[in-house]
Amino acid sequence: QLEEVYIKGEDVTVNSTAFGSMPSLKKVYVTSGNANFDENAFYLTDDVTIVAPAGSKAEEFAKANGINVENN
């Protein structure tokens, strides 16, 4: 079961339900400050933490959607 995902590269887009219904997913590491997430990217996935650069779009997305966030 998938517990961690690493998203690398610039200008990455994570589409709707990309990580939907993945109860085992705990951490999503984002290396790019320009990663964009659809509002339903984590549909029915609870207790996930996004690890992203401070001030990044991924951090903003996490905070706006009640997702745990840590800075890397």
Disulfide bonds with the S-S distance in Angstrom:
none
